[in-house]
Amino acid sequence: MTSSLHRLLLLIIVVISPQLTWAQQVKEVTIVEPGVIKLANLFKMADAVALVKVVSGDTENYDTAVYKAEVVKSFKGAEVGEAVYFGPYVGVRLGWEYVLFLRGVAKPLVPKTTSNVNYGTVHYSEVFNEGYSSMETSYECVFDGKQIAEHCDYAVRVCTDYITLPKSLATFPPMTEGTPFGCRWATNVQKLWNMKINIMKSRGTMHNPMKTAMTLWGDNNARKNGMATQTISATR
């Protein structure tokens, strides 16, 4: 009887001990709710705003996830063709284009090892507002319209629970329809960027706003054709 009791107690200790050790090692995590920010204000808050193409990423050699991207179009604080390094949120699609609203980090990002497989020490910028200042882009055929051509457009994925869009922008699903975190495709992007042009004009940082408005996204039809080809190729 006594021997059986000792074995039972020993079994209980073996089972519970790892759980107690794990409980002692649990770190406190603070959950921060994203702010609800108007798109124009998001632009003001960012140090750099650009359409970029993501070329690679590294989640192993640094203390935070970091991605490398090439600037395709710059709206603020970046140069076309420049390499930018950003993070810290995982899940970014390599080879895809994103509109990034970034804040510069004063301290350079240093790799944990001296291996040649990382980016080395780089100037690093952060996506902010809990990740919602990073917006995926894609050519989408989901919009309402009388003409077939009106159904498709180069669109930006915006989570409208946290980023407030102008009512003039067409979205899918429509604003009257609920989606997780309000994430939906927004089109008529020329109006979206005209907001940024007005901000820059008011600051006196733009000498020819009309020319800039015409060239921000280049030839829309060419971009549509290119994105349509990319989408078809990706699904084969």
DRENTORLUM-156554 format. One line per 3 residues: number of its first residue (from 1); their letters; for each residue x, y, z of N, C-alpha, C. Coordinates in pm, 1 decimal, decimal comma. Layout:
! DRENTORLUM-156554
NUM = a = X Y Z X Y Z X Y Z | ...
***
This chain:
! DRENTORLUM-156554
1 = mts = 83,4 -119,9 0,0 0,0 0,0 0,0 86,8 124,7 0,0 | 185,5 125,8 95,9 273,9 241,5 104,2 356,3 256,1 -23,3 | 403,9 142,2 -75,8 483,9 143,9 -199,0 403,0 196,1 -316,4
4 = slh = 277,7 156,8 -325,2 190,2 203,1 -433,6 166,6 352,9 -422,5 | 148,0 403,4 -299,3 124,7 545,9 -276,4 247,6 626,6 -318,8 | 367,5 574,3 -284,6 491,2 643,9 -323,3 504,7 653,7 -475,0
7 = rll = 469,5 545,5 -543,7 478,5 546,1 -690,2 380,0 646,4 -749,5 | 261,8 655,4 -691,9 160,6 749,6 -740,3 206,9 892,8 -721,5 | 263,7 924,1 -602,8 313,6 1058,5 -577,3 428,1 1094,2 -671,7
10 = lli = 515,2 996,8 -697,4 626,5 1019,5 -787,9 576,2 1050,0 -928,9 | 472,0 978,3 -972,0 413,6 1002,1 -1104,7 355,6 1142,4 -1113,8 | 287,1 1184,3 -1006,9 227,0 1318,4 -1005,9 334,9 1425,8 -1015,6
13 = ivv = 445,8 1407,0 -943,4 555,9 1503,8 -945,6 617,4 1512,3 -1085,4 | 635,6 1396,0 -1149,2 694,5 1392,1 -1283,8 606,0 1465,3 -1383,9 | 475,7 1450,7 -1369,5 381,2 1514,3 -1462,4 371,6 1663,8 -1438,2
16 = isp = 366,3 1706,2 -1312,4 342,4 1846,3 -1278,4 468,5 1930,4 -1289,4 | 583,8 1874,3 -1260,3 707,8 1951,8 -1255,4 736,3 2030,7 -1384,2 | 729,8 1969,1 -1503,1 754,2 2047,5 -1625,4 654,5 2160,6 -1643,2
19 = qlt = 528,2 2138,6 -1601,4 426,7 2242,6 -1614,3 459,6 2361,4 -1524,6 | 510,7 2333,7 -1403,6 547,7 2442,3 -1313,1 666,3 2520,0 -1368,6 | 762,2 2448,2 -1426,5 878,3 2515,6 -1486,4 835,7 2604,1 -1601,5
22 = waq = 745,7 2553,1 -1686,5 695,2 2632,1 -1799,3 623,5 2756,0 -1750,7 | 541,9 2740,8 -1646,1 465,7 2854,6 -1592,1 558,7 2963,0 -1540,2 | 671,8 2922,8 -1480,8 766,5 3020,7 -1428,7 838,0 3094,9 -1540,7
25 = qvk = 844,7 3035,8 -1662,2 916,7 3095,9 -1772,6 827,5 3178,6 -1863,6 | 698,7 3180,4 -1840,2 607,1 3255,6 -1924,6 635,6 3404,8 -1912,3 | 647,1 3472,5 -2026,9 671,8 3615,1 -2028,8 540,8 3691,2 -2045,6
28 = evt = 535,3 3805,8 -1986,6 415,9 3889,2 -1997,5 412,9 3955,2 -2134,8 | 299,1 3946,4 -2203,1 282,2 4003,9 -2336,0 175,0 4111,9 -2329,4 | 207,9 4230,5 -2377,7 112,4 4340,8 -2379,9 48,7 4349,8 -2517,8
31 = ive = -82,4 4341,6 -2522,5 -155,5 4352,2 -2648,6 -197,5 4497,2 -2667,8 | -154,4 4555,5 -2779,4 -184,4 4695,6 -2808,3 -287,7 4701,7 -2919,8 | -394,9 4772,1 -2897,9 -499,5 4787,2 -2998,7 -457,5 4894,2 -3099,0
34 = pgv = -467,0 4866,5 -3230,0 -430,4 4967,4 -3329,2 -520,1 5090,5 -3317,4 | -466,7 5205,2 -3356,0 -545,8 5326,6 -3359,0 -628,8 5333,3 -3486,2 | -732,7 5414,2 -3483,8 -813,3 5440,6 -3602,9 -763,2 5572,5 -3661,4
37 = ikl = -703,4 5566,1 -3779,1 -631,7 5680,3 -3835,7 -682,9 5709,5 -3976,8 | -706,9 5835,8 -4005,4 -741,4 5875,2 -4141,1 -619,5 5857,7 -4230,9 | -645,5 5823,6 -4355,4 -535,9 5797,8 -4448,2 -443,4 5919,0 -4460,9
40 = anl = -501,6 6038,6 -4467,8 -419,3 6159,6 -4479,0 -331,4 6178,1 -4355,6 | -384,4 6144,3 -4239,6 -304,9 6156,3 -4116,3 -196,0 6050,2 -4110,7 | -224,4 5931,8 -4164,3 -123,4 5826,2 -4170,0 -4,4 5873,8 -4253,2
43 = fkm = -34,0 5944,1 -4360,7 71,3 5998,7 -4445,8 156,7 6099,9 -4369,0 | 93,4 6183,8 -4290,7 165,8 6283,4 -4211,7 254,8 6217,0 -4107,1 | 206,8 6108,8 -4048,1 279,3 6042,3 -3940,3 401,6 5965,7 -3989,0
46 = ada = 403,2 5927,9 -4116,3 510,6 5843,6 -4169,6 631,4 5927,3 -4209,6 | 750,6 5869,4 -4193,3 873,4 5931,3 -4242,9 892,0 5904,2 -4392,3 | 842,1 5791,5 -4437,4 853,4 5754,3 -4578,4 726,2 5682,5 -4621,2
49 = val = 682,1 5711,5 -4744,1 565,6 5644,4 -4801,9 602,9 5605,7 -4944,3 | 588,0 5479,0 -4978,2 631,5 5434,0 -5110,2 558,1 5308,0 -5152,4 | 547,1 5292,4 -5283,1 507,5 5164,9 -5342,0 635,3 5087,1 -5364,1
52 = vkv = 644,7 4967,6 -5306,3 768,5 4890,0 -5313,4 740,1 4749,0 -5363,4 | 843,2 4685,9 -5417,8 837,4 4544,4 -5452,2 929,6 4469,4 -5358,1 | 875,2 4372,9 -5286,0 952,4 4297,3 -5186,8 1036,5 4192,5 -5259,1
55 = vsg = 1167,4 4193,4 -5233,9 1257,3 4102,3 -5305,3 1310,6 3989,5 -5218,0 | 1314,7 4008,8 -5086,5 1363,4 3901,8 -4998,5 1326,9 3932,7 -4853,8 | 1351,2 3836,2 -4766,0 1322,7 3854,8 -4624,0 1412,8 3767,9 -4539,1
58 = dte = 1427,3 3804,9 -4411,5 1513,4 3730,8 -4319,6 1448,0 3728,9 -4181,9 | 1410,4 3611,4 -4136,4 1352,7 3595,0 -4002,9 1446,2 3518,3 -3910,6 | 1570,4 3497,2 -3954,4 1662,5 3411,5 -3880,8 1782,2 3486,5 -3822,2
61 = nyd = 1836,4 3581,0 -3895,2 1965,7 3638,6 -3859,0 1958,2 3769,6 -3781,1 | 1839,6 3815,8 -3752,4 1822,3 3939,9 -3676,6 1726,9 3916,3 -3560,3 | 1722,9 4010,7 -3469,2 1633,3 3998,1 -3354,4 1488,2 4024,1 -3392,8
64 = tav = 1465,1 4071,5 -3513,1 1330,4 4096,1 -3562,4 1323,1 4056,3 -3709,0 | 1204,5 4030,9 -3758,2 1188,8 4000,7 -3900,6 1221,5 4125,3 -3981,9 | 1295,8 4106,4 -4089,8 1331,4 4219,6 -4175,8 1316,5 4177,2 -4321,6
67 = yka = 1259,9 4267,1 -4401,3 1242,0 4243,2 -4543,7 1318,2 4348,7 -4623,3 | 1363,7 4307,1 -4740,3 1428,2 4400,2 -4832,9 1334,3 4424,5 -4949,8 | 1316,3 4553,1 -4986,3 1228,2 4588,0 -5096,9 1291,0 4697,4 -5181,2
70 = evv = 1248,1 4704,1 -5306,6 1293,7 4809,7 -5397,0 1180,3 4910,1 -5416,0 | 1211,4 5038,0 -5407,0 1110,5 5142,6 -5422,4 1072,1 5154,1 -5569,5 | 943,2 5133,9 -5598,2 889,6 5146,1 -5734,4 840,8 5289,1 -5758,6
73 = ksf = 764,6 5343,0 -5664,5 717,1 5481,3 -5667,9 732,9 5540,6 -5528,5 | 783,9 5660,7 -5522,7 801,5 5727,2 -5393,1 703,6 5842,5 -5380,3 | 639,0 5850,2 -5264,6 546,5 5958,9 -5236,2 598,8 6050,9 -5126,7
76 = kga = 695,7 6000,3 -5052,3 751,4 6079,9 -4942,9 875,0 6008,4 -4886,6 | 986,1 6079,0 -4875,6 1100,9 6031,5 -4799,4 1177,3 5913,2 -4854,4 | 1164,9 5882,9 -4984,2 1238,4 5770,7 -5043,1 1271,0 5804,4 -5187,7
79 = evg = 1364,2 5727,7 -5246,6 1404,5 5748,0 -5384,5 1370,0 5623,6 -5466,8 | 1320,9 5644,9 -5588,2 1290,1 5533,3 -5677,4 1416,4 5450,9 -5701,5 | 1405,7 5320,8 -5690,1 1518,6 5231,8 -5708,6 1596,5 5203,9 -5581,3
82 = eav = 1568,2 5279,9 -5477,7 1637,2 5262,7 -5349,3 1595,0 5132,3 -5282,1 | 1688,3 5069,4 -5212,2 1656,0 4951,1 -5131,5 1614,0 4996,7 -4992,8 | 1501,2 4946,1 -4946,5 1455,6 4976,6 -4810,4 1444,1 4846,0 -4732,6
85 = yfg = 1475,4 4852,9 -4605,5 1466,1 4736,9 -4515,8 1361,2 4768,6 -4410,9 | 1262,4 4681,3 -4398,8 1150,1 4711,5 -4309,6 1103,2 4586,3 -4237,3 | 1022,9 4606,7 -4136,9 964,7 4500,0 -4055,3 871,0 4565,3 -3955,5
88 = pyv = 836,5 4501,8 -3843,2 886,6 4373,1 -3794,9 786,9 4260,0 -3813,5 | 680,7 4282,0 -3889,7 571,7 4184,5 -3894,5 596,9 4080,4 -4003,5 | 572,9 3952,9 -3970,2 592,1 3844,8 -4066,6 468,3 3831,2 -4154,4
91 = gvr = 481,5 3752,7 -4260,7 367,9 3727,7 -4349,2 370,1 3808,4 -4477,3 | 474,8 3889,4 -4498,9 486,5 3967,7 -4621,6 517,7 3873,8 -4738,0 | 453,4 3894,9 -4850,9 470,8 3807,6 -4966,9 589,1 3852,9 -5052,4
94 = lgw = 683,3 3763,3 -5073,5 798,4 3794,9 -5157,0 754,4 3807,4 -5302,7 | 806,2 3910,8 -5370,2 772,7 3933,6 -5509,8 650,1 4019,2 -5530,8 | 577,7 4048,8 -5424,2 456,3 4129,7 -5435,3 487,0 4276,3 -5408,9
97 = eyv = 393,8 4362,1 -5451,2 408,6 4505,1 -5428,3 319,2 4548,9 -5312,8 | 372,1 4638,4 -5232,1 300,5 4692,2 -5116,3 313,8 4844,1 -5113,7 | 210,9 4908,3 -5061,1 223,3 5048,9 -5023,8 260,9 5050,5 -4876,5
100 = lfl = 377,9 5107,6 -4846,6 428,1 5109,1 -4710,1 431,4 5251,3 -4655,3 | 378,0 5268,2 -4536,1 393,5 5389,6 -4457,7 491,5 5353,4 -4346,6 | 610,3 5411,7 -4349,2 718,8 5366,8 -4261,9 767,4 5477,2 -4169,6
103 = rgv = 813,9 5433,2 -4052,6 882,9 5522,2 -3959,4 1026,7 5475,2 -3944,0 | 1119,8 5567,3 -3959,0 1259,8 5531,7 -3946,8 1297,8 5498,6 -3803,8 | 1387,2 5402,8 -3787,7 1440,8 5364,7 -3656,7 1582,0 5422,0 -3647,2
106 = akp = 1609,5 5495,2 -3540,9 1738,2 5564,2 -3527,4 1854,8 5466,2 -3520,8 | 1836,6 5355,8 -3449,5 1945,0 5259,7 -3429,9 1950,7 5162,9 -3547,7 | 2066,8 5146,5 -3612,5 2078,2 5050,8 -3723,6 2046,3 4908,8 -3677,4
109 = lvp = 1999,6 4828,4 -3770,5 1968,8 4688,7 -3741,3 2094,8 4605,4 -3765,2 | 2139,8 4538,2 -3659,9 2266,5 4463,5 -3665,0 2237,0 4313,6 -3661,2 | 2298,6 4234,2 -3749,6 2275,4 4088,9 -3747,6 2332,7 4025,1 -3621,7
112 = ktt = 2276,9 3910,5 -3585,3 2321,5 3839,3 -3464,9 2452,5 3766,6 -3487,8 | 2486,8 3740,2 -3614,3 2611,7 3669,8 -3646,3 2685,1 3745,5 -3756,6 | 2807,2 3703,7 -3782,8 2887,1 3765,3 -3889,2 2875,8 3688,7 -4020,2
115 = snv = 2773,4 3606,5 -4032,4 2754,1 3525,6 -4152,9 2733,1 3615,2 -4274,7 | 2776,1 3566,4 -4390,4 2759,8 3641,9 -4514,2 2621,3 3625,7 -4575,9 | 2534,6 3547,2 -4514,0 2403,3 3521,2 -4572,6 2299,8 3625,1 -4531,0
118 = nyg = 2336,2 3721,2 -4446,9 2240,0 3823,5 -4406,6 2268,6 3955,3 -4478,5 | 2190,4 4058,8 -4445,9 2204,2 4188,3 -4512,4 2318,0 4272,6 -4455,9 | 2377,0 4229,0 -4346,4 2474,5 4311,8 -4276,9 2403,5 4413,3 -4189,1
121 = tvh = 2471,2 4517,6 -4147,9 2411,2 4624,3 -4068,4 2339,2 4720,0 -4163,1 | 2209,4 4740,9 -4140,8 2128,2 4820,1 -4234,1 2046,4 4924,1 -4159,6 | 2011,9 5031,3 -4232,3 1914,7 5127,9 -4181,5 1777,1 5063,8 -4192,9
124 = yse = 1700,4 5068,2 -4087,0 1577,0 4989,1 -4075,3 1457,8 5081,4 -4048,8 | 1346,3 5051,3 -4113,9 1222,9 5127,4 -4092,1 1112,4 5033,0 -4047,2 | 1021,4 5085,1 -3968,4 914,8 5001,9 -3912,3 778,0 5035,4 -3971,6
127 = vfn = 704,6 4929,9 -4003,4 561,2 4941,2 -4027,2 496,8 4967,6 -3891,7 | 405,0 5063,1 -3883,5 348,8 5098,2 -3753,1 197,4 5077,8 -3750,2 | 135,7 5125,3 -3644,1 -6,9 5102,3 -3616,3 -40,2 4952,9 -3619,4
130 = egy = 45,1 4876,4 -3551,0 27,2 4731,1 -3536,4 19,0 4659,1 -3671,5 | 91,5 4711,0 -3768,8 100,0 4643,8 -3897,9 8,0 4697,3 -4004,8 | -85,4 4784,4 -3968,6 -185,6 4830,1 -4064,7 -137,8 4942,7 -4154,8
133 = ssm = -11,6 4985,9 -4139,6 42,5 5084,6 -4232,9 114,3 5017,3 -4349,6 | 100,9 4886,4 -4360,3 147,9 4810,0 -4475,9 26,4 4760,4 -4552,4 | 20,6 4792,0 -4682,9 -98,3 4761,7 -4762,0 -60,4 4688,8 -4889,8
136 = ets = -107,9 4567,7 -4902,1 -81,7 4484,4 -5020,0 -151,1 4543,2 -5141,8 | -88,8 4531,3 -5258,8 -151,1 4575,4 -5382,8 -167,2 4457,8 -5477,7 | -265,7 4468,6 -5566,2 -290,6 4362,1 -5661,9 -386,1 4413,7 -5768,9
139 = yec = -386,3 4349,3 -5883,7 -484,1 4380,3 -5988,1 -605,6 4291,6 -5964,3 | -720,0 4351,9 -5933,7 -839,0 4277,6 -5892,7 -956,7 4306,6 -5985,9 | -1036,0 4204,0 -6015,3 -1156,1 4216,8 -6098,5 -1278,6 4183,9 -6012,9
142 = vfd = -1307,5 4269,9 -5916,7 -1413,9 4241,9 -5819,1 -1509,4 4361,0 -5801,3 | -1488,0 4467,7 -5876,4 -1562,7 4590,7 -5850,9 -1688,3 4600,2 -5936,3 | -1784,7 4678,6 -5888,4 -1908,2 4702,0 -5962,4 -1882,1 4799,5 -6077,9
145 = gkq = -1964,3 4790,3 -6181,6 -1952,6 4883,0 -6294,4 -2039,1 4836,5 -6409,1 | -2078,6 4932,2 -6493,3 -2163,4 4900,0 -6607,9 -2082,3 4834,7 -6719,3 | -1957,6 4878,4 -6734,7 -1870,5 4823,3 -6836,7 -1780,3 4715,2 -6775,2
148 = iae = -1742,0 4616,9 -6857,1 -1655,0 4509,8 -6808,6 -1523,1 4566,9 -6758,3 | -1472,8 4668,4 -6828,2 -1345,2 4728,6 -6789,2 -1350,9 4793,4 -6651,5 | -1472,8 4832,6 -6608,9 -1488,7 4897,6 -6479,4 -1480,8 4798,2 -6363,4
151 = hcd = -1486,8 4668,7 -6393,8 -1482,8 4566,4 -6289,5 -1342,0 4542,2 -6237,6 | -1242,4 4582,6 -6315,4 -1103,5 4553,6 -6281,3 -1025,2 4682,4 -6258,2 | -934,6 4677,5 -6163,2 -849,5 4793,7 -6138,1 -731,0 4750,8 -6052,4
154 = yav = -628,5 4833,0 -6054,5 -513,9 4815,6 -5967,0 -555,6 4863,2 -5828,4 | -557,3 4775,1 -5730,9 -620,6 4803,7 -5601,8 -523,3 4788,2 -5485,9 | -560,2 4851,0 -5375,1 -482,4 4846,7 -5251,8 -568,5 4784,9 -5142,5
157 = rvc = -514,0 4689,6 -5068,4 -589,4 4624,3 -4961,0 -574,0 4705,8 -4832,7 | -683,5 4763,7 -4789,2 -683,7 4851,8 -4671,9 -779,3 4796,1 -4567,6 | -736,5 4790,0 -4441,9 -822,6 4742,3 -4333,0 -891,6 4864,4 -4271,9
160 = tdy = -1014,6 4885,1 -4313,7 -1084,4 5010,3 -4284,2 -1136,0 5020,3 -4140,8 | -1123,1 4913,8 -4062,4 -1153,6 4927,8 -3919,5 -1051,3 5018,8 -3852,4 | -932,2 5028,1 -3913,6 -822,9 5104,3 -3852,5 -769,4 5216,3 -3940,9
163 = itl = -790,1 5205,8 -4072,9 -747,9 5310,7 -4165,4 -874,4 5364,5 -4233,2 | -905,2 5490,3 -4208,9 -1027,2 5550,4 -4261,8 -1002,6 5606,3 -4401,2 | -1082,1 5560,4 -4498,1 -1068,3 5602,8 -4636,9 -1170,3 5711,3 -4671,5
166 = pks = -1140,0 5793,6 -4772,3 -1240,8 5887,6 -4823,3 -1360,4 5810,6 -4879,2 | -1478,6 5863,6 -4863,8 -1599,5 5795,6 -4910,5 -1603,1 5783,7 -5062,4 | -1525,2 5867,2 -5132,1 -1527,4 5865,6 -5278,0 -1457,2 5743,6 -5336,3
169 = lat = -1379,7 5672,7 -5256,4 -1307,3 5556,6 -5307,3 -1398,1 5434,3 -5315,0 | -1395,8 5367,2 -5429,0 -1472,3 5243,6 -5444,0 -1400,0 5131,2 -5370,6 | -1477,2 5045,7 -5302,6 -1417,2 4934,9 -5228,3 -1492,4 4805,6 -5255,5
172 = fpp = -1423,8 4693,9 -5236,5 -1487,1 4562,6 -5241,1 -1428,4 4476,7 -5130,5 | -1513,6 4413,9 -5049,3 -1657,8 4434,8 -5043,4 -1692,6 4579,8 -5008,5 | -1815,0 4623,5 -5037,6 -1853,3 4761,6 -5006,7 -1849,1 4787,2 -4856,4
175 = mte = -1844,5 4914,8 -4819,1 -1832,3 4952,2 -4678,3 -1952,5 4906,6 -4595,9 | -2065,4 4882,9 -4662,2 -2185,5 4837,5 -4591,7 -2178,1 4690,2 -4554,1 | -2077,6 4620,2 -4604,5 -2063,9 4476,4 -4580,6 -1947,6 4451,7 -4485,4
178 = gtp = -1971,2 4375,6 -4381,8 -1867,5 4350,5 -4282,4 -1763,0 4251,2 -4331,0 | -1637,3 4275,4 -4292,6 -1527,5 4184,1 -4322,0 -1436,9 4179,0 -4199,1 | -1355,9 4075,1 -4182,5 -1262,4 4070,6 -4068,9 -1169,4 4191,5 -4070,4
181 = fgc = -1172,5 4268,5 -3963,0 -1090,4 4388,8 -3946,6 -1120,8 4494,2 -4052,4 | -1229,3 4478,5 -4124,8 -1266,1 4575,6 -4227,3 -1175,7 4572,5 -4348,5 | -1099,0 4463,9 -4366,8 -1003,4 4459,2 -4477,6 -1077,1 4440,0 -4609,8
184 = rwa = -1048,6 4528,7 -4704,1 -1116,1 4526,9 -4833,7 -1025,9 4591,3 -4938,6 | -1057,1 4567,9 -5066,0 -981,2 4627,5 -5174,9 -1035,9 4765,9 -5205,1 | -947,7 4863,3 -5216,8 -985,7 4999,8 -5252,1 -930,1 5032,0 -5389,0
187 = tnv = -1016,5 5088,6 -5474,7 -973,2 5124,8 -5608,4 -985,9 5275,4 -5626,5 | -972,5 5321,0 -5751,3 -967,6 5464,3 -5781,8 -851,7 5527,0 -5705,2 | -735,0 5463,0 -5715,7 -619,8 5502,1 -5635,5 -566,9 5640,4 -5670,1
190 = qkl = -603,8 5691,9 -5790,5 -556,9 5826,6 -5824,6 -609,8 5928,1 -5723,4 | -736,1 5911,8 -5681,2 -791,9 6002,1 -5579,8 -719,5 5984,9 -5447,4 | -685,1 5860,1 -5416,9 -615,0 5833,0 -5292,0 -482,6 5908,4 -5287,5
193 = wnm = -405,9 5905,6 -5396,5 -276,8 5973,9 -5397,4 -291,0 6123,3 -5413,9 | -403,6 6170,3 -5472,1 -426,1 6314,7 -5480,7 -433,1 6377,1 -5342,2 | -481,1 6300,4 -5244,2 -482,7 6350,0 -5105,9 -341,2 6381,0 -5060,2
196 = kin = -247,4 6292,6 -5092,6 -109,0 6312,5 -5051,8 -47,4 6431,9 -5123,7 | -86,6 6450,4 -5253,2 -35,8 6562,6 -5329,3 -79,4 6693,6 -5265,8 | -205,9 6699,7 -5221,8 -256,0 6821,3 -5158,4 -180,9 6853,5 -5030,2
199 = imk = -148,3 6747,2 -4953,6 -71,0 6767,6 -4830,5 66,2 6824,2 -4863,0 | 133,1 6764,3 -4963,1 265,9 6808,9 -4999,3 263,4 6950,1 -5057,1 | 158,0 6981,5 -5133,1 146,0 7115,3 -5190,7 130,1 7219,1 -5080,6
202 = srg = 51,5 7186,0 -4976,8 29,8 7279,4 -4866,6 157,3 7304,7 -4788,1 | 250,1 7206,5 -4791,8 377,5 7222,5 -4722,8 481,7 7292,7 -4809,2 | 447,1 7313,5 -4937,6 542,4 7376,4 -5027,2 653,4 7285,4 -5071,0
205 = tmh = 631,2 7153,3 -5063,9 737,0 7057,5 -5099,5 718,2 7001,4 -5238,7 | 617,7 7050,9 -5311,6 593,2 6999,9 -5445,8 585,9 7117,9 -5541,1 | 672,2 7119,9 -5641,7 679,6 7232,5 -5733,3 581,0 7220,2 -5848,8
208 = npm = 547,3 7099,6 -5887,8 457,2 7079,4 -6000,1 359,1 6968,9 -5966,8 | 255,1 6999,8 -5884,9 164,4 6894,3 -5839,1 85,2 6829,8 -5950,8 | 52,0 6904,0 -6056,6 -26,0 6845,4 -6165,2 55,3 6738,5 -6238,3
211 = kta = 183,7 6771,1 -6267,4 270,1 6673,2 -6333,7 289,5 6550,5 -6246,7 | 306,4 6572,6 -6117,2 325,0 6460,2 -6026,4 199,9 6373,1 -6021,0 | 81,2 6436,5 -6020,1 -44,5 6360,9 -6016,8 -58,1 6272,1 -6139,2
214 = mtl = -9,6 6320,8 -6255,0 -21,8 6242,5 -6377,2 76,5 6126,9 -6382,8 | 187,5 6138,7 -6309,6 292,3 6036,9 -6322,1 307,0 5947,2 -6200,6 | 227,6 5967,7 -6095,2 243,6 5889,0 -5973,0 236,1 5739,8 -6001,2
217 = wgd = 134,9 5700,2 -6076,1 118,8 5557,3 -6100,9 154,3 5518,9 -6244,4 | 198,6 5618,3 -6324,5 234,7 5587,7 -6463,0 111,7 5559,8 -6546,3 | 128,8 5487,1 -6652,9 20,4 5451,7 -6742,4 -63,6 5343,0 -6677,1
220 = nna = -187,7 5378,6 -6634,9 -272,7 5283,6 -6562,6 -302,1 5159,3 -6646,6 | -323,9 5181,1 -6776,2 -354,2 5064,4 -6860,0 -236,5 4970,1 -6868,2 | -116,1 5025,7 -6878,6 3,2 4941,0 -6883,5 20,2 4864,3 -6754,4
223 = rkn = -4,1 4931,2 -6640,2 8,8 4865,1 -6510,8 -94,7 4753,8 -6499,0 | -218,6 4782,2 -6548,5 -322,7 4679,7 -6541,1 -283,1 4556,0 -6620,8 | -235,3 4578,9 -6742,6 -195,8 4465,9 -6825,9 -83,4 4387,4 -6761,3
226 = gma = 13,5 4457,3 -6704,6 126,1 4390,6 -6640,0 83,1 4310,9 -6520,4 | -3,4 4370,8 -6435,5 -49,2 4301,2 -6316,3 -136,8 4183,4 -6353,5 | -218,8 4199,5 -6461,3 -305,0 4088,4 -6502,8 -219,8 3970,4 -6546,2
229 = tqt = -111,8 3998,3 -6620,4 -21,7 3891,3 -6663,3 42,9 3823,8 -6544,4 | 83,5 3905,2 -6444,0 148,4 3849,6 -6325,3 52,8 3759,7 -6247,6 | -74,8 3802,9 -6237,0 -174,2 3725,2 -6163,1 -200,4 3591,4 -6230,7
232 = isa = -214,1 3594,3 -6365,7 -239,4 3471,6 -6438,9 -122,4 3375,2 -6424,8 | -0,2 3428,1 -6437,6 117,9 3342,6 -6425,4 128,3 3279,2 -6289,0 | 89,2 3354,2 -6185,1 102,5 3304,2 -6047,6 5,1 3192,3 -6020,4
235 = tr = -106,0 3185,9 -6096,0 -209,5 3087,0 -6066,1 -192,7 2960,6 -6149,1 | -96,9 2959,6 -6239,1 -76,5 2839,8 -6322,1 -5,3 2729,6 -6246,2
***
